[in-house]
């Protein structure tokens, strides 16, 4: 019976480690997705800023 108990314990520990590895991988993917989304938001904001700046410059040119 001792061998079977040891085997069950070993398998149980291996399953826990595998579960932790999967959780870590999922967290890494989520972190990367957040990073990519943040970069996209920054680029969008920069493009909007540039657009507003050019529009304001065009308006200023028309006023002169």
C-alpha positions in Angstrom: 0.0 0.0 0.0 2.9 2.4 0.7 4.0 2.4 -3.0 0.5 3.3 -4.2 0.2 6.1 -1.6 3.6 7.4 -2.7 2.6 7.2 -6.4 -0.7 9.0 -5.7 1.1 11.7 -3.7 3.7 12.1 -6.5 1.0 12.3 -9.2 -1.0 14.8 -7.1 2.1 17.0 -6.7 2.8 16.8 -10.4 -0.7 17.8 -11.2 -0.4 20.8 -8.9 2.8 21.9 -10.5 1.3 21.5 -14.0 -1.7 23.6 -12.8 0.6 26.3 -11.6 2.5 26.3 -14.8 -0.7 26.7 -16.8 -1.8 29.5 -14.5 1.6 31.2 -15.0 1.3 30.9 -18.7 -2.2 32.4 -18.7 -1.0 35.3 -16.6 1.9 35.9 -19.0 -0.5 36.0 -22.0 -2.8 38.4 -20.2 0.1 40.6 -19.3 1.3 40.7 -22.9 -2.2 41.5 -24.1 -2.5 44.3 -21.6 0.9 45.6 -22.8 -0.1 45.5 -26.5 -3.4 47.2 -25.7 -1.6 50.0 -23.8 0.8 50.5 -26.7 -2.2 50.7 -29.1 -3.9 53.3 -26.8 -0.7 55.4 -26.7 -0.4 55.3 -30.5 -4.0 56.3 -30.9 -3.6 59.2 -28.4 -0.5 60.4 -30.2 -2.2 60.3 -33.6 -5.2 62.2 -32.2 -2.8 64.8 -30.7 -1.0 65.2 -34.0 -4.4 65.5 -35.8 -5.6 68.2 -33.4 -2.3 70.1 -33.7 -2.5 70.1 -37.5 -6.1 71.1 -37.5 -5.3 74.0 -35.1 -2.4 75.1 -37.3 -4.7 75.0 -40.4 -7.3 77.1 -38.5 -4.6 79.6 -37.5 -3.4 79.9 -41.1 -6.9 80.7 -42.2 -7.2 83.4 -39.6 -4.1 85.2 -40.9 
